[in-house]
Amino acid sequence: MYDTLIIGAGMSGLAAGIRLAHFGQRVAILERHYTIGGLNSFYRLRGRNYDVGLHALTNITPRGAKRGPLARLLRQLRFSWDDFEISPQNGSQIVFPDAKLSFSNEFELLRSEVARQFPSQADAFDKMVSQIVDYDDLTDEHQQLSAREVVSSYISEPLLVEMLFCPLMFYGSAREHDMDWGQFCIMFRSIFLEGLGRPFAGVRLILKLLVKRFRSLGGELKLRSGVKRIATDGSHVVAVELEGGETIEARRVLSSAGWCETMRLCDDGDPVTSRASGQLSFCEAIATLDVPPSAFDYHQTITFFNDSPEFHWTKPTGEICDVRSGVICSPDNFGYDRPLGEEGTMRVTVLADQQRWMGLDESDYRLAKHRWWDRIIESAVRFVPDFRSRVIDTDMFTPGTIVRYTGHDNGAVYGAPDKQLDGTTHLDNLFVCGTDQGFVGIIGAIISGISMANMHCLRD
């Protein structure tokens, strides 16, 4: 009998496991895949290492900071700042046809950029920021308010509104067209007020640290152990049945599989399924270059781009990918304290239609990957130096890749639009953490695991 079973060895599941094992609980993490991390994993291809999901860590506050998600993470999991070897971004930008806003881990840069580009909006922007600073992450008091309505009540310039939404939606909105005001506040703070960073070794360093700590505390990690069924008795989970037939009993279950995905595992006949699955998925084209981007005078860490004054955040309807907007990230352009290698990397992410990608047969799928790699990169070089002559290797992931790594319906990177902030379900000992609890990104996912473990699994 385990104290807690955790479904999913992503960031939130691993963090919850560490937190519980610290307090002497007998904990097992069940992972369907042969590797850990979910979408935030890594792989090796043709002798090169690649991160699957990581562009940058958000919520990067300075070494020694006592407040903020990163400081809380380090404190609760008993890591030090130096363990994660985080280097700050060089600087990023939001680029629209008639305006550009630069930002860094110093908020004053964005503030001055807004005042320069939109001088009539400077005071209103400051008033909005003061409200964002005071927002409580774990309250649902304002969670369902339309962020577009709230932001537009402060800022009267439509272009500035669209530019602020672009990076926040790309990095954390499961809802089409809009965001909940609460989610907007969380993402604004994590990207603009705190900042972006990355370990030199990428996501593999974070995952290895988490797994090593979990196992050192006696936690059990069971790979290739997908859950087939959550067995219930009235309002209570009694056991978890694995796909191989093994049945495991536990006092409670914490699932990071997603809300709809977890509900379908329950065998109580009428699980809570009122939340709609998310619809927003991505394709990402990856280019390995023969030189780092700095060699052709590109130093931006991330460029969020949009090719019209209006930003469209919705599942593509005309084509299989939407290349009107996207995210261009160079993992080389952080302030590392060690020299880069001779090669470089550019990654370009755009919205994609999961159903159409998954409906392709194998030959059409491979052809579509080649065709859309070209089109995605072509869309990017409208906003950054044209690096196509420097490409020496390529790769690409599609919504099918996301489904394979995460199991999320529709390849929805950020899960369902409606979140369950307190992590509770219709069963008194089944809880959710991760994307559908409400915190996104790597730091957010880790904080979600910690928060739900503290709230529900350390109470008795």
N, C-alpha and C positions, 0 to 999 in steps of 0.2 A: 504494500500500500504506500503510494507516494503522498506527500503532503500536497504538491502541486504538479500537474502536468501542463506543459506549455506547448502549444501547437505552433510550429514555425520557428526556424533558427535564423530569422532576420535580426535586425538591430534591436527591435523592441523585445523580442523573445529572449535573446541573449542577455540583454540588460536586466530584464525581470528575473531571469534565472540567477544571475550574479547576486542581485539584491536579496533574493530569498535564501540562497545558499549561505550568504553572510550570516544569516540568523539561524543556521542549523537545520533548515528545512531539507527534506529529501525531495529533490527536484529532478525531473527528466524533461528534456526538450525533444520533441518529436518533429523530424524534418523529412518531408517526402523526397526531397532531392538528394543527390549524392554529395552536394556541397552546401556550404552555409551562405547566409547573406541575403537571400531573396534577390530582389533586383539590384541591391547594392552589393554585388559580388565582384569577382574578377576571374579572368581566364588568361590562358597563354595560347597564342596563335602564331605559327611560323617564327618561333623564337622570340616573340615580343609579348610583354605583359600589357593587358588592357583592363580597365575598370568597366563594369557593366553600366552602373547607374550614376556614379559619382561625378559631378562637375566640380562642386565645391562644398565644403561644410559651411553651413550658415551659423549664426549666433556666435561668431568669434569675438569674444571680449578679450582684453589684454591679460597677459600673465599676471596673476595675483588678484584679479577682480573677484569680489565676494558675491556679486549679484549676477543674475542671468542664468539661462539654461546650461551653458557650458560649465560655469562654476558649480552649479548644482550637480551636474553629471559627475564631475571629478570628485566632489565631496561624497556623494551617495555611493559611488562604485569604488571609491578609495584608489583612484588613479591620481597622478600628478600631471600638470600641464606638459612637462617634458616627455611623458610617456607617449603622447600622441604626435609630438614633433610637428606641430601645426605652423605653417608659414602663411602670412597674410597675402591677400590678392595684391597684384600690382595696381589695379584699378580697372573699373568696368564702365560700360556705357549703355545707354538706351538710345537707339537711333531710329528716328522717323524721318520722312522726306524733308520736312521743314524745320526740324529741331533735333538737338542732341543734348542729353543730360549725362554728364560724367558723375561717377560716385566711387567712393573707396570705403575703407573701414573708419574713416574720419567723417562723421555725418555733416560737418560744416561744409564739406565740398558739395554735397548734393544741395544743401540749403542755399549756398551761394549760386549754384547753377540755376536753380529755380528762380532766384531773384534776378539773375542776368537774363535768362531767356523769357521769363514771364514776370516782369517787375510788378505788374498790378496784382499778382497773386501771392506775393511774398508773405504778407501778413496773414492771409487766410491759410496758407500752407503751415505757418508756425502754429496757428490756433488748432489746426487739425492734428499736428504732431503732438501737441500737448495732451490731446484726448487719447491718442494712441499710446502714449507713455503710461497712462494711468489704467489701461485696460487690463482686467484680470483674466488670465488664460483659461481658468477652469470654471468660469461662470457662463451660464447660458442665457444670461439676462439680455444680451444684445446679439447673441450668436446668429439669430435668424433675420436680423435686419439686413436689408440690401446694402452692400458696401457701395455700390454705384450711387444709390440715393444719398447715403451719408456723405460720401466724398464730394458729390456735386452740391451738397448744401454748404460746403466750405469753399470749394474751388469752382469758379464760373467759367474758366477757360477749358473747353472740351478737349483740346489737344493735350494739355497737361494731365487731365484725368486719364486719358488713354495711355499716356506714357508711364504713369505710375502703376497702372494695372498690368501692363505687359509683363514685367519680370515677376511680379507677385503671383500672377496666374500661372505662368510657365513653371514656377517653382513650388506651387502648392494649392491650386484650385481644382477641386473635383466637380465644381458646378459650372455648367455652360453659361456664357454671357455675363455672369456676375460672380461675386463671392459673398459669403456671409461676412458681415462687418467684423465679427470676432476673428475669423480666419484672416481677413485683410490686416487687422492689427497685429496678429501673430507674425505674419509674413513680412510686414513692413518693418517690424522691430528686428526680425532675424536677419534680414538682408541689408537694410539701410541704416538702422540705429546701432546694430552690433557688427555685422560684417561677414565677409567670406574668407575662408582659408582652406588649406589642404596639406595633408602630410606628404612629404616627398615621395614616399612609397605608395601613396594612394590608399584605397579602401582596404587593401589586404592587411595593412598594418593595424587598422582599427579592429578588423575581424579577428585577427590572430591574438590581439591583446584580450579581447572579450572572451574568446574561447579558452585561452590559457587560464584566465582568471576563474572562469566558471568551473572548469575541470579541477583546478587546484583547490577549490572549495568543496569538492565532492559531487558536483553536479554531473549528471549523465546526459550525453548528447547521442541521440539515436538517429543516424542518417538512414535514408531509404526506409523510413518508417512513416509512411503516409497514413493519415487517419481515414478510415472508412465510415465510421459511425460513432456518434456520441450517444451512449445508452442512457436513457433517463427513466426516472421513477417519480411520477407526479411532477413536482417542481424542482427536482434535484437530479444532477448528474451522478450516475452510479459507476460508470466505467467508460473507457474509450476502447473501441475495437480498431485494430490496425488493418491495413489492406492485406497483410499476410495472414490474418486470422487470429493473431494474438490479442488477448483482452487484458487491459491494464486498468487497475483501480486507483483512484486518487480522491483525496478529500475535496479538491477543487480543480478546475481547469481554466487556464488563461490562454485565449486564442488570439494569434496575430494573423490569422488566415484571411481576415476581412469579415464584415458583418454578414452579408448575404451568404458568403461561402461557409461561414460557421453555422448559420441557421440551417442550411441544407444538410449539414452533418447530423443534426439532432433528430432522433427517432420518435419524438413525442407526437407526431402526427400533424400538428398544426403549429409549427414554429413561427416566430415573429418574422415576417418577410415583407413588412410594409415599406421598407426602404428600397428605393430603386437602385440598381447597379449603376456604377459610373460609366460614362461613354467616352472619356477622353484618354486617348492613347498616343504613343509617339513612334516615329521612326528616327533613328540616328545614324548619320553617315560619318564614318571615322576615317581620317586620312593620316597616314604616317608620312612624314616629310623627311627629306634628306638633310634638312637643317632645322634648328629651332626657329620659331616665328620671329624672334628678335633679329634674326639675320636678314629678314626683309622688312625690318622696321615696324613690326607689329608687336605691341607690348601690352595690349589690353588683355585682361584675364577673361572676361566674358563680354560679349556684345549681344544685347537683346535687340532684335530688329523687327521692323514692321514697315511695309512698303506703301502704306496709305495713312491718312490722318486718323482713320478709325481702326481700332484693334478688334479682330474677330476671334473670339475664344469659344469654339464650338467644334463638334465632330465634323470632319470634311464631308461635303455633300456632292461636290462636282467631280472631284478626282480622289484617288486613293490616299494622297497626301496633300496637305495645304502648305505651300511654300511661300505664302504671302508674308509670313512672320516666322520667327524661330530664335534659337539660341546658339551662338557660336562660342565655344569654349576652347581655350588652349590650356591644358594642364601644365604646360611649361612656364606660363606667365604668372607665377607666384613668387614671392620674395624668399626663395630658398637660400639657405646659407651654405650651399654646396654647388659645384658646377653642374650644369646640365650635360647630357650626353650629346653626341653629334647629331642625333635625329630629333624631330619634333612631332607634335600631334595637334591636329585640329579636329574638333568634334562639332557637328551641326545637328541640332534636334528640331523637328517640326511635328505638328499634329498629324495623326494618321487615322484612317478608318479601319478598325480591327476586323469587322465582319468581312470586308472586301479582301483584306490581306489573307485572312484565314480561309476564305473561299477559293483561293487559287490552288490549282494542282501543282505538283512539285516543279515541273518544268516552267510553268508560268510564274511561279513564285520566284525562282532563281532569276528569270529574265526581268521580272519587276524590280528585284533588288538592284540589279545592274543599272536599269534605266533610271530608277529613282535616286540612286546614289548620285548619278550625274546631275539630275535636276535639283536635288537638295544642295549640292555644293555650288551649282550655278546660282542658286538664289542667295547663297551666303556671300559670294564674292562681289555682290553689289554693294556690300557694306564694309568689307575688309579687303586688304590687298589680295590680289588674285594669286593664290598659292598652288594652283593646279599643276604648274610645271615642276613643282618640287615634290609631288606625290610619288612615293616608292612602294606603298602598300596600302590596301584598303580593307575595311570591314564595314558591316552594317547590321544593326538590329532593328527588328520590326515589332509590331504588336504581338506576333506569334512568339517572339523571344520573351516578351514580358509575361505572357500567359505561362510559358514553360517555367520561368524562374519564380513566378509569384502565385500562379493559380488564380489571379484576379479575373473576375468576369470582364469580358470585353477588353482585356489587356489594360484595364484602367489603372494607370500609374498611381493616382491619388485616391483610388477606391470610390466608395459611394458618396454622393453629394451631401447627404445628411449624416452627421457624425453623432456618436454616442459619447459625450464628454465624460460621463462618470463611469463608462465601461461596463455597466450592468446589462444583463439580458433578462429574459423571462424565466430563467432558471437561477436559483439562489446561490449556486456555486459555480456558475459559468460566467466568465467575464471576457471582454475583448480589450486588446491593446493594439498599438500600431496605427496604421493609416486611418482606419475607420473609427478609432477613438477620437482622433482629431488633430494630432500633432504630426507634421510631415517633415521630410528631410531626415538626414542621418541623426543630427542632434535631437530633433523633435521626436523621432522614433525611439531613441534611447530614453529620452525623458518620459515618453508615454509608458514604456515598460517599467521604469522605476516608479512612476506615479501610480499605475494600476497595481503593482506589487505591494506598494505601501498601503494603498487604500483598501484593497480587498483580500490580500493574501497574508498579511502580517497582523491581522486583527485578533487572532486567537492562537 
